[in-house]
């Protein structure tokens, strides 16, 4: 690692092959915590290159425990995290709304690093048991329309750096990797990113694949559709800026989508919204993100149709029923 760090300190970048080799070594536990913390910190001081990100992704996918979901056409809704906004668990709620609308969701997530409650914190608190058993995950998908993939169970490298990431408590390049390495190899993805620069990088990467994708970035810094400002929306077909009024019928304030001070508070907010007891602003943000997820699937002709389906899913109780069916299998 000393050689690697000295190379980085000279402002040099790695080739895709070299980056893959380094992350493979990290997965094998070849470096100590101090070395890994120093390595991760370097990429906070300069932008990661596309070759480096590709190499890191290659290593994670090569080493991952893949999930076989029996040919289901699944969607993943995931944010990079790291926007330091501490919203409620919008992506996870949107997944249940999408499942309640009849689609299949394989949600990839992890514990929060720079936020109070990541998707894994939340799912654990509401009674979900993490697993990497294909048959059980397929049973969840069939009964509830959704299964949850806790990243460290599928990616050895993520498990090895989990403690260091928590101690650092700040965004690292591992945040960027999460949306790229769903072990179910979801063919449809809604990805929220914390910066326009990352939106461009993801667009470049996903254009090289056959995935149907939508990348969103709220122009005031959120890694999801926040409705607090216009949202940059990038798809396979191009990009445009969408207003809060177009996406969610209204603009909301940052305090409207606050996620609480503890994981327990975040879980209470999650359950309240899922049961149909959320505020107008909370519901609007969930509807907008769920609608964009449905939009990425191409099931409906227009975004407006997707939005209507999201409203129906939550207000009819179907989203909550999807949750109940999932937890009943634990």
N, C-alpha and C positions, 0 to 999 in steps of 0.2 A: 504493500500500500504506500510506503514511503516514496517509491519510484513514481507511482501514479499521481500522488499529491504534488510532488515536485514538478511533474509534467504539467499539471493543471495550473500551478502557481506561475508558470512561465506563459500563461495565457494561451495555451495550446488546446486544441479540441481533439476528441477521439473519433476515429472512423466507426462506422456501424459495427464492424466485426470486433473492434477493440472494446467498444461499449458492451457488446453482448458478452464478451469474455469476462469483463469486470463484474457484471451483474450475476453471471453464473457463479463466480467465485464468492460473491456475497451470499448467494443462495446456499452455498455449501458451508457457510460459517467460517470462512477463512480469515476474516478480519475482526478485530476487537471493536468495542463500542466507540472508543475515542477516535479510531481511524475512520469508522463509518460516519460519525458525526462531522468530522472534518471534511470528508468527501461530499456529504450532502450539502454542507454549508457553501462549498465552492459554487454550487449551482444556484444559490441565492444571490451571489455577487455578479453573476453574468447569466445571460440567457442560454438555455440548453439548445443545442443545434438539432436539426431534424435528424441527422445521422445518429447522434447520440440517443435521441428519444426512440428511434427505430431499433437501435441495437439493444437498448434496455427492454423494449417491448418484445423483441425476438426472444430474448433470454427467458422472460417471464412466461411467454406462451409455450416455448419449448419444454420448460420444466413444469408447467402447470398440470394439475389433475383435471382433465377435461370432463365436462358434463354432457352426457348423451340424453337429450330430451325427446328422443324418438320422433324426430322430424317435425316437432312443433315449430311454428313460425313465431318466434318470441321477440318481444321488445324489451329493451333496457332503458330506464330513465335514470340518469346519473349525473351528478355534478362533480367538478374537480374538487370542490371545497376550497378553502384557503382565501375566501373573499372577506373574512373577518367581519361579516355582517350579522351573524348569529340569528338567522331566521328560524322559524319552526321547520319541521322536516317536510318541506314542500315536495321534494322528489318522491319520497316514500309514500306520502299521501296520494300523490298523483298516480303512482303505480296501482294502488288499490282502486282508484276511480277508473282507471283504464281496464283493470281486471273486471270490475263491476259492469263495464260496458261490453264485456264479452271477448275482449282480446286476451292474449296470453303474455305474461310478463315474467322474465327471469331477471330479477333485480340483483345487481352486483353492488356490494357495499362493504363498509369497514367502520371501525370505531372512529369517533371524531378526534381530530388532532388539533386543529385550530378553532374548532367550534365546540359548543357545550355538549351537543349530542349528535353523533353521526348516526347513519342508518342502522349500524350494528348495535350501538348503545340502545337505540329505540326498540328495535325488534326483540332484543334480549329482555328488556323491561316489560314488554307487553306479552311475553310468554312464548316467544319463538325459540326453538332449540336449533342451533347451527348444526349443519350436517353436510356431508359430501357423498351421500348414498344416492346413486342415480334413481333407483326404484322409488325411494321415498320422495325425492324431489319431483319425479314425474307424477306421483300420486297427488302431491300438493297442486301441481299445475292443472291436473284434471279436475280436482274437487273445488279448487279456489280460484283458478285462473292465474295464480301467481306462486312463485317459489323464491326464496331468498338465498343468495350465494355469498356467504361470509368470506371475504377475500383471503385471509390468512389460511383457511382450510384448503385452498386450491393453489396457493402460490407460496412456496417455501421462502422465497426472498422477502416477501412482505412480513412473514412471521418473524424472520430474523431481525428485522429493523423496527418492529412495532414499538418496542420499549423506548428506543432512541427517539423515534418520531414523537411519542407522547411527551418525553422529557424536553425535547426542543420546543414543542407546542407551536410550531410555525409551519407554513407551507413549504414543502420540498418537491423535488421532481417526481416523487412517488404519487403526489396528488395528480400529476399530469398523466401518469401511467394507468391509474384506475379505470378510466373509461375505455382504455384501449385493450384491456385484457380480460374481458368477461369470459369465464371458462366455458360458458354455454355457446360462445361464438354467436351471440345474437345478431341476426341479420338486419334488425331495425334498431336504431338508437336515437334517443333524444339526449344530447349532451349539453350541460350547462358549464360555461367556462368563466373564469374570473377576469379575463382581459381580452382585448381585441387581438393582441399578439398571439395568444393561445388559440383564439378562434381561427386565425389564419393558418396556424400550424396544423390544427386538427382537420381543417378543410382540406389542406394539401394531403394529409395522411389518408383520410377517408376517401378522397377522390381516386386513390390508387386501388381501392377495394370495390367489391360489388355490393356493399352495404347500402341500405336506404337510411339516410341520416338527416337529422336536423340539429344544428349547433345554435345555441342561444347565449347571448350575453347582454345583460341589462347595461345600458350605457352609463349608468351611475355606479357600476362596479359589482353588481350581484352576479353569481354564477347560476342564475335561473331567470325565468320570467318573473320579475318582482312587481311589475305594474307601478313602480315608483318613478319610472322614466321610460323613454323609448327602448326597444329591444332590437339588437342586431340579430337577424335570423338568417342563417346560412344553410342551404340544402344542396342536394346533388345538382339542382338546376340553377343555382345562383344565390344572390343575397339581397336583402332589403331591410329597411328599418320599419318596425311596426310600432304604432302608438299604444299606450295603455288602453285607450278607449276601443281600439280595434281588437286587441287581444283579450281584454277582460271587462269590457263595457264601462270601465271607470279607472281613474288613477287612484292609487292608495299612498299612504304615508309610511315611512320606514317603521314607525312604532306600531303600525297595524299588523306587521308580520314578524314581530319580535318572537324569539323562540324560548324565552325563559332563562333562568339562571343556573338550573341544574338539569341533569338528564330526566329526573323525575317530573319536573315542571314541563319539560318538552314532551314527555309521554302523555301527560294530562291534556296538554293542548292538542296533541295528535288525536287522542281518543275523542275529545269534544268535537273536533271538526269532522272526524270520520263518522260520528253518530248523527251528523247533520245539525250540530249545535254551534257551529262556527259563526263568526261575524261575517257581514257582507264582504268585507275586505279580504279576510282569510279565505273564504270560499272562492272569491273571484280569482285569487292567485292560484289556488289549486285547480280550478276549472281551466284556466289559461294553460297551465303546464300539462295537465292531462289531455286537453284538446290538442296541443301541439304534439304530444306523444301519439295520439290517434291519427293525427295528420301525417306523421312519419310512416305510419303503417299503410296509408293509402286506402283505408277501408271506406272512407267517406269522400264525397266529391269536393266539399269545400271545408275551410276552417270553421265556418259558421255551423255546419252540420256536426263537426267534431265537438265544438263547444256545447251544442245542444245535447249531444250524447253524454258528455261529461256531467252536465247539470242533472240529467236524468239519472245517471248512475249514483250520484251522491244523494240526491233528494228522494229517490225511490227506496233508498236503503240497500241497494245492490252492492255498493262499495263496502259497506259495513258487513254485509252478509259474506262477501268474499273474504274479509278479514276473519270473521267467525269460523268459516269453513277451514281456513288455514290453521288457525290456532287449535281447532278441535282435533287436528291430526298430530299434534305435538305429544 
